């Protein structure tokens, strides 16, 4: 079953309660929470206090994506605020061993670790690393802003990750984020993705219908 994770980056905060009621009434199972620091990506978004507020508004699992230069320092802050899945970027870490070390620490802190790669990062960097994670997030746009066009190179990365996981009979969540709508979502599912993040497509349309179209 495909998991839909609406991205609050595109939520209309003047309609917060109304839109969250619609999310809760939809088939969405996760809520995607982008954390940007203005350094790793050229934008600033949300801190831990807003995440705490969303914990009170929904029973969806909180899917936190750290697009920051120092995930080791800030991960515990967002876990305390309610994160259940916590994804950091391969590109933000010193090396593969640092990625493994943080993944292990995240498990000890009680959350499921994820790792993400930007569009220009080859999927091969994860060949001997994905096994340490519960989730791999493939970015299909350059991280930083919503409303961008889907990069089809993500499909090959998704397919390769799924092939690796199937070869080892591994239970790996493959998530894709960026330019997702009914058409691109279908392509991603066919390639092997089982978690779709969508922001503009969900929050700028009828929320329940948009989520349904992605399932």
N, C-alpha and C positions, 0 to 999 in steps of 0.2 A: 504494500500500500504506500502511495506517495504521501509524504508529509509536506504540508504547506506551512511556510513560516512568513507571515506578513511582516514587512520591514517598516518599523515606525519612523524611519527616516523620511517617509513620504506621508505620514499621518498629518492631518490638519488639526493642530493643537487647539484651535478655536472650536473644534467639534469633537474634542477628545472623548467625552462620555458616550456620545452617539456612535462614533466610529468604533469604539471598543465594544460597545454592546453588539454591534454588527459582527465584529470579529468573533466574539464569544458565541454568537448564534450560528456562525459558519462552521465549515468542516476543518478550519485551521486547528492544528494541534500544537504548534510552536509559535512564539513571537520573537522576531529577529530584532536585536538591539545592537546597533552599530556604535562603537566607541572610537572617536577620532581625536587626535591630539594636536592637529595643526603642524606636526613635524613629520611623522611617517606618511601622512596624507595631507593634502592642502585644505583641510576643513576642520572645524570644531563641532562636536555634537554633544553627547549626553554624559553626565557623570553618574555616580552610584545612587544618589538620592532619587533621581528620576526613575531608576530601575526599581528601587524600593516601592515607589508609587505604583508602577505597573504591576508589581507583584500583588497589590491589593485589588487591581482591576480585572484580573484574569486568572483562570486556572491553566492557561496554556503554559507549556514548558518554556522557560526563558533561555533563549538561544543567543548568547552574547558573543559578539565578534569584536575582538580588540585589534584595531588598526592603529597601533601605538608603538613607539620605539622601545618601551621598557615594560613588556608584558609581565616579567617576573615580579616587578614591584607592585603593579596595580591589579594583578589577578586576584589576590586575596580580598581586596576591597570590593570587587564586583561579586565575588562568591558570597561574601557576607551580605551583600545587598540582594541576593536571591538567584544568581546565575545557576543554571542546571547543566547547560552545555557551555563550554568556554573555549573559544577558538582564537588562536594567535597566528601571526604570520611567520612563515619560514624566513622571509626576507628580513625580519626584525631581529633574528637571532644570530649569534656569532657563528655557530656551526651546527651540524646535525646532532652532535652529542648534547649540546645545550637544549635543543628541542626535546630530546628524549628525557632529559633531566626535568624539564618543566612539565612535560606530560605526566611523568611519574608523580611529581609533586601535586599536580591538579587532582589526580586520583586519590591521593592521601587526604586532600582537602574535601573530597566528596563530590566532585563534579566530573563530568565526562569530557575528556580533552579532545580538541579538534585542532587541525593545522590547515592553514590557507596559503594559496599561492596566487600571485598576481598574473595577469594575462601574459606578460613577457617572460615569466619564469617557466622553464621547461618542467614537465611533469616528472621527468627522470630523476630530479633531485629528491623525489619521495620514494624511489624504488625500494630502498632499504630502510625507510623511515615510517611509512604509513602504518606498519604493523603495530606501532606504539600508540596509535590513536583510535578513538571510536568513530571519528568523523574527519573527512577531508573536505574542505570548502574550496571549490574552484571558482575563482572570480572571472566572470565573463564580461566585465568592464573594468577599467582602471578605478580602483577604490577611491572614494572621496565624495562623490556626488551622485544623487539619484537621477533617473530619467535618461540614462545613456543607452546607446544602441548595443545590442547583444553582439559579442565577438564570437563568431562560429568556431574559432580555434579551440574554444572550451570543450567542444564535443569530442575531439580526439583525446583530450586529457581525461575526460569522464570515462570514455570507453577503455582507456588503458588502465585506469584505476580499478574499474570493475573487473577487467580481465585478471589483474593481479589478485584481487580479493577472491574471485571465484576459483583461481588456481590453488589457493590455500584454504578454500572453504571458510573464508573469514566473514564475520558479520560486521561489515564496514558501511557506515552511512556516507554517501557521497552527495554533498550539497552543492548547489550552484546558485550564484547571486550576480545579478546584473542584466537588465534588459529582458527580464522574464515576463512573458505573456502566454496566451493559450497556444500560440504557434511555436515559439521558442521553447516553452515548457515541454511540449510534446516531443520535440527533438532531443531535449536533455534526458527525458525519461527513456526514450528509445536507446540512447547512448549508455544508460546505466545509472543515471542520477535517481535518488529516491527522496531527496529533500529539495524543494524549490522555494527560494526566497524571492518574494515579489513585493515591490513597494508601490510605485506609481500605478501599475496595472490594477492593483487591488484598491488602493485608497482614492483613486480618481475615477472609479467606476462604482457600480453597485457591489459592495464588498462581498456579500454572500454569493452572488452570481459569479463574481470574478474568482473567488476561491473554488467554487464548484467546477469552473471551467479548467482549473489546473489539476484537479484530482485525477 
